[in-house]
Amino acid sequence: MAFVDYYKILEVDKNATEKDIKNAYRKLARKYHPDLNPNDPEANRKFQEINEANEVLTDPEKRKKYDQYGENWQHADAYEQARQQQQQSRTYSGYSGSEPGSGGFNFESFGNEGGDFSDFFQSMFGGAGGGGGRRQARYRGQDYNAELQLTLQEAATTHKQTLTVNGKSIRITIPAGVENGQTIKISGHGAPGANGGPNGDLYITFLIADDLRFKRNGSDLIATTKIDLYTAVLGGEITVDTLTGQVKLKVKPETQNNTKVKLKGKGFPVYKKDGEFGDLYLTFDVQLPTNLTEQQKDLFKQLANS
């Protein structure tokens, strides 16, 4: 697998602080966000690379492995496990290090940060040499983590999206009703296993942007709609927005400001329950009239004195 330079992707140097990395990520994420670059596959690929780089470099443990092992960082745990097993084996045998002609491997020579791990990883993960004919241990591949940003409207419909993780395009079906921050697992789409071991898994976390019209509360939606004073006093019919379009709504006479009404079944779809929806809760914001004529003012004076 080709080495991916996460520092280069985020346009920061290797001594960058966590704050520097986060600032660089935000700047680039805004630049390449799919909403600002519709129908641009290259921008979408770049956006996924930025998310992947940010996910690794803002995780102290993953960044440490990446800095120490470079392109082989995803096999760091397997290396440490194999090194410990080898050391234990040699301790039990009454020696340490490798013996000339034994076909063994001197793990101690790779114990310092910045050391050359290439021979070890080639023998262990490249399927060549280093085993002296012995069966090599199988190791499960590293898990991948990715973030996928959605609008509220996108999260409300079952649809397919393609995302790029570590240079590989994966097409997934996103069920309607996913929550902000919800993580799903795609089995077998992580890093390849070593020596015939199983692949890791892919974990995708959904990030749902705030919506200008609706606030989400589980499967319910909350919104505010303006009505004029005359409709509030006399009653009438208004048109209101829902997530799936506009509907007509009757307003009762003498409706007070901040009155709440419920539109049953006009909320958000319930996750993985076809045909089930939450409710839409509307709050009426009564608007006072402006630029009144003298005649209109007189009418209000009459009402005030009645």
N, C-alpha and C positions, 0 to 999 in steps of 0.2 A: 504494500500500500504506500503511495507517495506521501512524503513528509509534508505536513501542513504547518506552515509557520504562523501561529496564532498572533504573535506580536506584530508581524508584518500586516496581517489582515486588519488588525485594529489600529495600525499606524502609530504604535508606541514602541519604546525600547524595552529591553529586558529588565531594566531597573524601575520601570513604571510602578507607581503605587496603586493600590486598589482603587483609590479615588480617580487617579489618572485613567485607569482602564474603564471605569464606569462612565466617566465623562466622554471618553472616546467612543464607547459603545453607543451612548445616547445620540451623539452627533451623527455617527454613521447610520444608525438605525433609522433616524428621521430621514436621512438622505435617500436611503434605498428601500424605504417601507413600500410594500406592494400597493397600498392605497395611493401613493404619490407616483407610482410607476406602473400603472396598469398595462397588461399585455407586454411586459418587458421581462423575458425569461432571464436575461443576464442580471438585471437588478434583483430579481427574486433569488437567484443563485447566490449573489453577493450578500443579500440579507440573511440567508440561512447560514452562510459562512461566518458572518459577524456574530450571529446568535451562538453558534457553536464555539467560537473563540472566546466569547464573553463567558459562556457557561464553564469553560475549563479554567480560564485565568482568574476568575473571581472566586473560585473554590480553592482555598489554600492548599488542601491535600492534593488535588489534581494538578495544580500549578507546580507544586514541589516535584511531583513525578515527571511532569512535562519538562521542567528545567533540568532534571537530573538525567533522564533517559532519552530525551529528544524524541525521535520518530518512533521509538519503541516504548513510549511511556505507558501505553495501554496494557503492556505485558509486565509492568513493574511488579505487580503482586505475584505473578507467576515466577518471576525471577527470584524474588525474595524467598518465596516458598521453596523453590528448588535449591537455592543456596543453603537454606537452613537444613533441608533434608540431607544435602551432600555433606555438610559439616557434621551433622549427627552421625551419619554413616561412617565417616572417617574417624570420629571420636570412638565409636564402638569398635572399629578395626584397629585402634591403637596408633593411628597416625593422622596427620593433617596435611593438606596440600596434595599435589598430584605426584605420582611416581613416574619416572621416565618409562615410556613404553607402555603405560597402563591404559592409555587412551582416556584418562580422566581429565578433569578440568580444575584449574586452580582458581576457585572462586575468590580467594583472598585478594588476588591481584585486581579485582574489580570492586573492591569494597569502598573506595573513596569516591566522593562526588566528582563528576567530571571525568571519570575513568572511561576507558574504551570498552563498551559493552557489546560491540558489534559481533565479535567471535561467539560470544555466548548466545546472543539472540539468533545468529545464523544457525548454530548447531541445534538450538532448541526449537525454533519456530520455522526455520527454513528447510528442515528435513535433511540436513547434510551433516555428517560427521559427528564428533563429540560424544558418541554414545558407546563406542567400542562394541557395536553389535547388540547392546542391551536395549530392551524395550523402553522407549521414552515415555514419560508421564504425559497424560492428556490434561489439558487445562481449558476451562471454560473461557470464552472471549469476554472482553470488557463490555459492560453495559454502556450505551450511549444515552445522552439526555439532550432533548431539544425543546425549544419553545415555539409555539405557533400562535400568532396574533390573529384575532377575529373581531369583526364588528358584531354588535348585538344582533343585527339582521342575519349575518352569516351563522351565528350560533343558534338561531331559531329555525334553521332549515337543515335537513340532512343533505349533505353534499360531499363531493370528492375534492381533495386538494393534493397537490404534489409538493413535497418539500425535499430539500437536499440535505443529507446528513453525512458529514465526512466524505463529501464528493460523490455520494450515491443518491440518486433520485428515488423516492419512495412515494407511491400514490396510496392514500388512505381515504376511507370513508368516515366522515365526521357525523355522528348522530346528532339530531336536533336536541337542544336542551342541555348541552354541556355547560358546566359551571366555570366561572372565572377561577383559575388556579387548579382546576381539575387535571389530574395526570392519568394517562392511559398507557398500557404496556402493549407493544407490538413484539411478540415473541420472535426470537431468531434474527432480528434485524440490527443487532449490535455488532461488535467487532468479531471477526472470525476466531474460532477456537484454535488452540495450538495442538499439534500432533494428533489431529482427528477429534479434538474435544468439541463440545457444542458451541454454537455462536452465543454471544451475549444477547441481551434484549434491548429494545429501544423504548425509552420512556418519553412521552410527549406531554408537555404541560401547556394548557390553553390559557392565553391571556386575552380577556375580552375587554375591549376599550369602552369607556363611558359613552353613553348615548345622550344626545342633546334633548331628546323628547321624553325618554322613559328611564326610570330607575328600576332596576331589577331586584326583587326580593324572593329568591328561590324561583318558583314557577309563576309568581305574581309580578305584575308591572304596576308602577306608580307614576302618575303624571298629573300635571296641572293644566286646566283649560280655562280660558278667559270667556266671560259672558258679560254682556252689557247690563246696565242697571235696569233698563226697561224689561228685558227678558227675565231678569231675576225677580222683579216685582210682579209682572203680569203672567209669567210663564211663557212657554213657547217651545220651539224645536231648534236645535243647533246641530252642526256637523262637527264631529270630533275625530281625531286621528287614533288609529290603533296600529299595532305592529303589522297587520295584514291589509291595511287600507282604511278608508274613512267610513264611518257609520253615522246614522242620524240618532239623536238622543233627545228625549223629551225632558224639559225642565219644568218643575212644578212652580206654580205661583208662590210668591213670597219666599223664594229660596235665599238663604242667608249666605254671606261671604264665608268661604272655607268649608262649605257643605261638601261632604264626600259621598260619592255614589259608586256602586260596583257594577261593572259590566262582566257578567259571568262568561267564562270561557274565552275571553279576549286577551288573556295574558300570554305567558310564555309556554311553549310546549314542555311537557314533562319528559325527562330524560328516559329514552328507550321504552316509552309507553305511547305507542301510536294512537293518535286521535284524542289524547288527553292534554288539556291545557289548564293553566292557572287562570286567575281573574285579573282584570284591569281596574285599578282603583283611581278614580278621577277626583280631584279637588277643584271646586269652582272658585275662580278668582274674579270677583265682581268688579267691573271697571266703572268708575264714576265718570259721568259725561263732562266734557270740557267745551269751552267756547259757546256757552249758553246765550241765547237771545234774551232780551229783556222780558219778553212774553213767557219764555220758559222759566226764567227766574221767578217771575210773579206766580207761576203755577206752583213752584216749590214752596214759595212763601205761604201760599194758601194751604198747602198740605201741612206745613209746619205749624200753622195757627189753628188747624181744624181739630 
